[in-house]
Structures are given as C-alpha cells and as structure tokens.
Amino acid sequence: MRYDILHRPSFSLLEVELESGEAIQAETGAMIYMSPNIKVQTKMKGGLLGALKRSVLGGESLFINTFIAEGGMGKIGLAPSYPGDIEAFELDGTLYAQSGAFLASSEGINIDTKWGGAKTFFGREGLFLLKLTGKGLVFLSSFGAIIRKELHNERFIVDTGNMVAFSEGLNFKVRRIGGLKSTFLSGEGLVAEFYGTGTLYIQTRSVDSLVGWLMPFLPEKKG
C-alpha cells in the first residue's frame, strides 16, 4: 500500500494506491474519490455487538467500509469531515485514540474500545477510548495540525480537548489547573497529565474552544 497525505495541515487528504486485491478499511463517509475498479464492502466489523460497542461507546460509525482494488491498481482519496491534519502510524502493537480520530487503516487492524476510567468523564471526551491493535498502517485525523511529543519516563500536560492519541507505555490522569477559581476563570479548565514512556499526539485546535468562540455570534432562538 502506497499513500500520500496532501494539502496538510489545514485541509489534509489521504490518497492511497492499492495493488490488485489489496484493501483499506475506512470510516463511512470518508471517501472523496476512487478509481472505477475499486469495490466497496460495508459491514459491521466485529459483528453486531462489536459494532454497537464501537459506535455507542467509542463515538465511531456503526459500519466500516472496506475498499478493494479489483483487476489492477486503484486509487482512493479519503478525508475527515472537519478541517485538520492526518497522521500515518506504522502500527505493530496497540495505539489508543480519542473517539472520532479514526480515519482508515489496513484491513488487519482491529478497532475496539477501551474503558478509560471515570477520570475521562471529567475530561469531557467520553468514558471510552478507541483501542487499535494489530500490524499495519493506521491513519488518524485531527482538528488542526498534529504535534508529536516523545516522553521518556516523564510527565506532560495537555488540555483534554487537544489530545489525539498515545502509545502503550503512557497513562494519564485528569485534573484541574490550580484551584476552582483558575478552573472557572482562566479558560483552561481540566487537563490530562500524561506520565511514563511513549509517544503522545496532540492537535493544535480544540472543538470545544471553537464552539465557545462561535456562541456569541449565533442568533438567539425567540419564543
């Protein structure tokens, strides 16, 4: 599988070349264009229970589309529904990601959910994380550009709305910045403090911050 990430970091698009018989799985609605010899199969990966778990708990689509090149090489373009970057991961093991971050992967990658603990509830990002396991390529999307941070038995703090993914070897806890006054008045709120050894992926923009910025400009509902 050959790929290229175009127009990054603001309006990134993933272009993939598939050899005959090769396949890539992607979120529903991610396909922008494709060669006429690429066929699509839509299914609930992991069966009904696995698909429901991934959809209800992990914030992903109930169905997964698998695109297969038939009778020769084919090309497909994939993109998320929001502006931002796309990052490719050569996965051989496990990667944890926030809900909504999964864009596409090699067919052999398993997409599951992991209980993040009650601490994630206070982080506003949900109680469950996506757990991606296997060997192959994984493509995650972000809102804004992606920053990669390597941690070596150390601690690092990230706003809960800016975390994209992290590798095995890292754990985190959610806490306030300062006291209650700082939490409510500073505009920072709650943060995730990561610790251990591994790789952390951070997005430069936050959906929560965008919504907060837009609220004063939205018309009020009358009546």
C-alpha positions, 0 to 999 in steps of 0.5 A: 500500500502506497499513500500520500497525505496532501494539502496538510495541515489545514485541509489534509487528504489521504490518497492511497494506491492499492495493488490488485486485491489489496484493501483499506478499511475506512470510516463511512463517509470518508471517501472523496474519490476512487478509481472505477475498479475499486469495490466497496464492502460495508459491514459491521466489523466485529459483528453486531455487538462489536459494532454497537460497542464501537459506535455507542461507546467509542463515538465511531460509525456503526459500519466500516467500509472496506475498499478493494482494488479489483483487476489492477491498481486503484486509487482512493482519496479519503478525508475527515469531515472537519478541517485538520491534519492526518497522521500515518502510524506504522502500527505493530502493537496497540495505539489508543485514540480519542473517539472520532480520530479514526480515519482508515487503516489496513484491513488487519487492524482491529478497532475496539474500545477501551474503558478509560476510567471515570477520570475521562468523564471529567475530561469531557471526551467520553468514558471510552477510548478507541483501542487499535491493535494489530500490524499495519498502517493506521491513519488518524485525523485531527482538528488542526495540525498534529504535534508529536511529543516523545516522553521518556519516563516523564510527565506532560500536560495537555488540555483534554480537548487537544489530545489525539492519541498515545502509545502503550507505555503512557497513562494519564490522569485528569485534573484541574489547573490550580484551584476552582477559581483558575478552573472557572476563570482562566479558560483552561479548565481540566487537563490530562497529565500524561506520565511514563514512556511513549509517544503522545499526539496532540492537535493544535485546535480544540472543538470545544474552544471553537464552539465557545468562540462561535456562541456569541455570534449565533442568533438567539432562538425567540419564543 
